[in-house]
Amino acid sequence: MSPDPTPKDVLIVGGGPAGLLLGHYFQEHGVDYEAVERGKIAQAWRSMRPGMVLLSPAVPGTDWTSLTLKHPLWALPGVRKPFPTREDFLCYVESFTREQGLRIAENVAATKASVTPGGFLVSTTAGEIRCRFLVLASGASTVPYFPDIPGISLNPHVVHSCDFVHCMAYSGKRVLIIGGANSAAEIAIELAGTARVTMCTRGPMRYFSETGALDDIRGSSESVLKELFRFGILHLREADPIVSIAHSKVRFRSGDEREFDWILCATGYRPQWIPVEGGELRMDEDGYPVISPVGESTVRGLYVCGSLARFNRRCAFIHGFRNYIEKVFWDIADRV
Ligand SMILES: Cc1cc2nc3c(=O)[nH]c(=O)nc-3n(C[C@H](O)[C@H](O)[C@H](O)COP(=O)(O)OP(=O)(O)OC[C@H]3O[C@@H](n4cnc5c(N)ncnc54)[C@H](O)[C@@H]3O)c2cc1C
C-alpha cells in the first residue's frame, strides 16, 4: 500500500468481524473508507484453536454468529450446525469480504494516531494515512491476562490458554487449569484422559442451564464437563482460589498445597489499542474506551466498534455488537 496524500473520509483499524461489517456498511452506501489489518482478515480467529467449535449458534431463526442476517453463515454449504467451527467462520468471513469487495489492506498494522486539524494522521507499517474519522475495531482480546498471584510471573511452569496447541504435549502430566469459563472448559475437555487435570475457580462454577446468564454459555462443553467431573476424569477445585505459587507448588486458599507440571491460565485477555497523541482518550474501570451511545470516544471523530466498544457486556460476542455497528456507521455517515 503506497502512502496516500489525499485524506480518507474514514480509516478503520482492524479487519476482524467488526471492521469487516463496518466496512460493508460504508461500501454499501458509497462512503470513502480504507481498512488496515495487521495480519490476514479475521487474524484473531486464525490464532484460535484449529477445530474449535463456536459458542454462538448459526441456524435460521437463531443466528448469533453471522455478520448480518442478510448474509447468513448457515447458508454456506457444509457448515456445521447448530454451532459452526472456527474454520466455517473463517471461510464465511473470507467469502463475505470477497463478495462485498471490501477494501482491507492486509499485513498493514497501524502503530499510532495523532489528532490533526480536521482529523487524524495515522502511522502504519506501510506509511502514513490521513483521515477525517478514525475507527478502532482492533478487538478486545489483545493482551493475554494473567491473574495477580505471587510467584506466577516468569514461572516456567505457567502458560496462558492462548499458547495451548495440542493435548499431546501434556500427556500423563499434572495440569492445573485456572479459570472456569469457555477456554478453561474446552481445554479441560480436550485434555481429559490424556493429562491429570484439575480445574480451579475463584467462585462457584456457573452453568447457563442453571443461571440463564449469557456470560455463562459454554456451548457444547457444559454437559460434557459435568459428566467428566462426575466420572472423576476431571477434578474440580471449586471456589478455592490459588493464593501463591512457588515453582511447581501451588497453595490454595483452603490451605491445601499441590504440585503440578503445568499451570495453565485460562483467564482471558485485556484490550489494548494504538496510542492516540493529542487527544484524551478516557477509559472505564475495565480498561475499555469510554464511548457515547453511537460509539464516539472522548476524542472527537475517533470511534470504537466491535468487542472493543462496551455498549454492554454482550458486545464481547458478535450478536451483541453487530447492531451497534450500524449506529457507528450512521453517525459517521451523517457527518462525512
Ligand atoms: C477463544 C475465543 C472464542 C470465541 N468464541 C466466540 C463465539 O463462538 N462467538 C462469538 O460471537 N464470539 C466469540 N468470541 C469473541 C470474538 O472474538 C468476538 O466476537 C469477535 O471476534 C470480535 O470481533 P472484533 O472485530 O471486535 O475483534 P477481533 O476479532 O479481535 O478483530 C480485531 C482485528 O484487528 C486487528 N488489529 C489489532 N490491532 C491492529 C492494529 N494496530 N493494526 C491493524 N490491525 C489490528 C487484529 O489482527 C484482528 O484481526 C471468542 C473469543 C475467543 C478469544
The ligand as an SDF file (V2000), in Angstrom:
LIG
                    3D

 53 58  0  0  0  0  0  0  0  0999 V2000
  -11.3180  -18.4100   22.3140 C   0  0  0  0  0  0  0  0  0  0  0  0
  -12.4280  -17.4720   21.8830 C   0  0  0  0  0  0  0  0  0  0  0  0
  -13.6250  -17.9880   21.4130 C   0  0  0  0  0  0  0  0  0  0  0  0
  -14.6550  -17.1290   20.9860 C   0  0  0  0  0  0  0  0  0  0  0  0
  -15.8300  -17.6720   20.5230 N   0  0  0  0  0  0  0  0  0  0  0  0
  -16.8180  -16.8310   20.0810 C   0  0  0  0  0  0  0  0  0  0  0  0
  -18.0490  -17.3500   19.5330 C   0  0  0  0  0  0  0  0  0  0  0  0
  -18.2660  -18.5480   19.4950 O   0  0  0  0  0  0  0  0  0  0  0  0
  -18.9700  -16.4730   19.0550 N   0  0  0  0  0  0  0  0  0  0  0  0
  -18.7810  -15.1050   19.1010 C   0  0  0  0  0  0  0  0  0  0  0  0
  -19.6580  -14.3470   18.6680 O   0  0  0  0  0  0  0  0  0  0  0  0
  -17.6390  -14.6010   19.6100 N   0  0  0  0  0  0  0  0  0  0  0  0
  -16.6610  -15.4190   20.1020 C   0  0  0  0  0  0  0  0  0  0  0  0
  -15.5150  -14.9080   20.6230 N   0  0  0  0  0  0  0  0  0  0  0  0
  -15.3870  -13.4560   20.7300 C   0  0  0  0  0  0  0  0  0  0  0  0
  -14.8700  -12.9410   19.3960 C   0  0  0  0  0  0  0  0  0  0  0  0
  -13.5020  -12.7670   19.4720 O   0  0  0  0  0  0  0  0  0  0  0  0
  -15.5670  -11.6950   19.0510 C   0  0  0  0  0  0  0  0  0  0  0  0
  -16.9440  -11.9500   18.9480 O   0  0  0  0  0  0  0  0  0  0  0  0
  -15.1130  -11.0840   17.7020 C   0  0  0  0  0  0  0  0  0  0  0  0
  -14.0040  -11.6910   17.1200 O   0  0  0  0  0  0  0  0  0  0  0  0
  -14.7780   -9.6400   17.9690 C   0  0  0  0  0  0  0  0  0  0  0  0
  -14.5880   -9.0230   16.7450 O   0  0  0  0  0  0  0  0  0  0  0  0
  -13.7150   -7.7160   16.6230 P   0  0  0  0  0  0  0  0  0  0  0  0
  -13.6450   -7.4230   15.1730 O   0  0  0  0  0  0  0  0  0  0  0  0
  -14.2230   -6.6880   17.5640 O   0  0  0  0  0  0  0  0  0  0  0  0
  -12.2740   -8.1190   17.1950 O   0  0  0  0  0  0  0  0  0  0  0  0
  -11.2210   -9.1920   16.6580 P   0  0  0  0  0  0  0  0  0  0  0  0
  -11.8790  -10.4050   16.1540 O   0  0  0  0  0  0  0  0  0  0  0  0
  -10.2300   -9.3180   17.7660 O   0  0  0  0  0  0  0  0  0  0  0  0
  -10.5430   -8.4500   15.4230 O   0  0  0  0  0  0  0  0  0  0  0  0
   -9.6860   -7.3460   15.5780 C   0  0  0  0  0  0  0  0  0  0  0  0
   -8.7300   -7.3380   14.4010 C   0  0  0  0  0  0  0  0  0  0  0  0
   -7.9360   -6.1670   14.4830 O   0  0  0  0  0  0  0  0  0  0  0  0
   -6.6080   -6.4810   14.1060 C   0  0  0  0  0  0  0  0  0  0  0  0
   -5.7340   -5.4840   14.7200 N   0  0  0  0  0  0  0  0  0  0  0  0
   -5.4840   -5.2990   16.0360 C   0  0  0  0  0  0  0  0  0  0  0  0
   -4.6350   -4.2630   16.2090 N   0  0  0  0  0  0  0  0  0  0  0  0
   -4.3450   -3.7820   14.9790 C   0  0  0  0  0  0  0  0  0  0  0  0
   -3.5170   -2.7320   14.5050 C   0  0  0  0  0  0  0  0  0  0  0  0
   -2.8200   -1.9580   15.3550 N   0  0  0  0  0  0  0  0  0  0  0  0
   -3.4470   -2.5160   13.1790 N   0  0  0  0  0  0  0  0  0  0  0  0
   -4.1590   -3.2720   12.3020 C   0  0  0  0  0  0  0  0  0  0  0  0
   -4.9480   -4.2950   12.7060 N   0  0  0  0  0  0  0  0  0  0  0  0
   -5.0420   -4.5440   14.0180 C   0  0  0  0  0  0  0  0  0  0  0  0
   -6.4070   -7.8840   14.6480 C   0  0  0  0  0  0  0  0  0  0  0  0
   -5.3570   -8.5620   13.9600 O   0  0  0  0  0  0  0  0  0  0  0  0
   -7.7720   -8.5190   14.4030 C   0  0  0  0  0  0  0  0  0  0  0  0
   -7.8670   -9.1800   13.1590 O   0  0  0  0  0  0  0  0  0  0  0  0
  -14.4750  -15.7360   21.0480 C   0  0  0  0  0  0  0  0  0  0  0  0
  -13.2600  -15.2170   21.5190 C   0  0  0  0  0  0  0  0  0  0  0  0
  -12.2410  -16.0620   21.9390 C   0  0  0  0  0  0  0  0  0  0  0  0
  -10.9350  -15.4610   22.4280 C   0  0  0  0  0  0  0  0  0  0  0  0
  1  2  1  0
  2  3  1  0
  2 52  2  0
  3  4  2  0
  4  5  1  0
  4 50  1  0
  5  6  2  0
  6  7  1  0
  6 13  1  0
  7  8  2  0
  7  9  1  0
  9 10  1  0
 10 11  2  0
 10 12  1  0
 12 13  2  0
 13 14  1  0
 14 15  1  0
 14 50  1  0
 15 16  1  0
 16 17  1  0
 16 18  1  0
 18 19  1  0
 18 20  1  0
 20 21  1  0
 20 22  1  0
 22 23  1  0
 23 24  1  0
 24 25  2  0
 24 26  1  0
 24 27  1  0
 27 28  1  0
 28 29  2  0
 28 30  1  0
 28 31  1  0
 31 32  1  0
 32 33  1  0
 33 34  1  0
 33 48  1  0
 34 35  1  0
 35 36  1  0
 35 46  1  0
 36 37  1  0
 36 45  1  0
 37 38  2  0
 38 39  1  0
 39 40  1  0
 39 45  2  0
 40 41  1  0
 40 42  2  0
 42 43  1  0
 43 44  2  0
 44 45  1  0
 46 47  1  0
 46 48  1  0
 48 49  1  0
 50 51  2  0
 51 52  1  0
 52 53  1  0
M  END
$$$$
